[in-house]
Amino acid sequence: MKPSDISLKVCSYSHVLEIISDKWTALVIYSLENGTIRYGEIKRRIEGISQKMLTQTLKQLERDGLVSRKVTPSVPPIVEYTLTPLGETLIPYMKMLKEWASEHYSAVRKAREEYDLGGTETIVR
């Protein structure tokens, strides 16, 4: 029997997907694409994100080394976020994925509709 050549533990691709596959992660990265912005501005830019999800996402991105956080002491404190150089390296790939989605998502949606109607069944004889 042939040994597995795809492993969740070893595959670097699966590790990257772990980081960027969350919908909020991609949107937060896009919001930081043009430079440093404050927490409130990120929240305003991303429709539908809750304060809890934004905070969790930013903390995870900071932990992963993709985002840096700067707190300026004031009342209230000013908290700004910036993509790190490592985070910036993701932008071209995220743009390619976004471009693919723009070009092909209608075909995916159509395939789903056909599948849901039972139109994609293949009979093998």
C-alpha positions in Angstrom: 0.0 0.0 0.0 1.3 3.4 -1.0 2.0 5.8 1.9 0.1 9.0 2.1 1.8 11.9 0.4 -0.6 14.6 1.7 -0.6 15.3 5.5 -2.3 18.0 7.5 0.6 17.9 9.9 3.4 18.3 7.3 1.8 20.1 4.4 2.9 23.8 4.4 -0.2 24.6 2.2 -2.5 23.4 5.0 -0.7 25.6 7.5 -1.1 28.6 5.3 -4.8 27.9 4.8 -5.1 27.7 8.6 -4.0 31.3 8.7 -5.9 32.9 5.8 -9.0 30.7 5.3 -11.1 32.6 7.8 -13.3 35.1 5.9 -12.5 37.9 8.5 -8.8 37.4 8.2 -8.8 38.1 4.4 -10.9 41.2 4.9 -8.7 42.5 7.7 -5.6 42.0 5.6 -7.3 43.9 2.7 -8.3 46.7 5.1 -4.6 47.1 6.0 -3.3 46.9 2.5 -2.8 50.7 2.1 -1.0 51.3 5.4 -1.5 51.9 9.1 -5.1 52.4 10.3 -6.8 52.6 13.6 -9.0 49.9 15.1 -12.2 51.9 14.6 -11.4 52.5 11.0 -10.9 48.8 10.3 -14.2 48.1 12.0 -16.0 50.7 9.9 -14.4 49.4 6.7 -15.5 45.7 7.2 -19.2 45.3 6.9 -20.7 42.9 9.4 -17.7 42.3 11.6 -18.3 42.3 15.3 -15.9 43.9 17.8 -15.2 40.4 19.2 -14.4 38.9 15.8 -12.2 41.9 14.8 -10.3 41.7 18.1 -9.8 37.9 17.8 -8.7 38.2 14.2 -6.2 41.0 14.8 -4.8 39.1 17.8 -4.3 36.0 15.7 -2.7 38.0 12.8 -0.4 39.6 15.4 0.5 36.2 16.8 1.2 34.9 13.3 3.6 37.9 12.7 1.4 39.3 9.9 0.2 42.4 11.7 1.8 44.8 14.2 -0.1 46.7 16.9 0.9 50.1 18.2 -0.7 51.7 21.3 -0.3 55.4 21.8 -1.1 56.3 25.4 -3.9 58.8 25.5 -7.5 59.0 26.8 -8.8 56.9 25.1 -5.7 55.1 23.9 -5.0 55.2 20.2 -4.5 51.7 18.7 -3.1 51.4 15.2 -2.5 48.3 13.1 0.0 47.8 10.2 0.9 44.9 8.1 4.3 43.6 8.9 6.8 43.0 6.0 5.7 39.3 6.3 2.1 40.3 6.1 2.7 42.5 3.0 4.1 39.5 1.2 0.6 38.0 1.3 -1.0 40.9 -0.6 -0.1 39.8 -4.2 -1.4 36.3 -3.5 -4.6 37.6 -1.9 -5.2 39.8 -4.9 -4.7 36.8 -7.2 -7.3 34.9 -5.2 -9.7 37.9 -5.2 -9.2 38.2 -9.0 -9.9 34.5 -9.5 -13.1 34.8 -7.4 -14.2 37.8 -9.5 -13.7 36.0 -12.7 -15.0 32.6 -11.8 -17.4 32.8 -8.9 -20.4 33.0 -11.2 -19.4 29.7 -12.7 -19.1 28.2 -9.2 -22.5 29.5 -8.3 -24.0 28.1 -11.5 -22.4 24.7 -10.8 -23.8 24.7 -7.3 -27.3 25.5 -8.6 -27.1 22.7 -11.2 -25.8 20.3 -8.5 -28.6 21.2 -6.1 -31.1 20.6 -8.9 -29.6 17.2 -9.5 -28.3 18.0 -12.9 -24.7 16.9 -12.5 -25.2 13.2 -11.9 -22.9 11.1 -14.1 -23.9 7.6 -14.9 -21.0 5.2 -15.4 -21.6 2.0 -17.3 
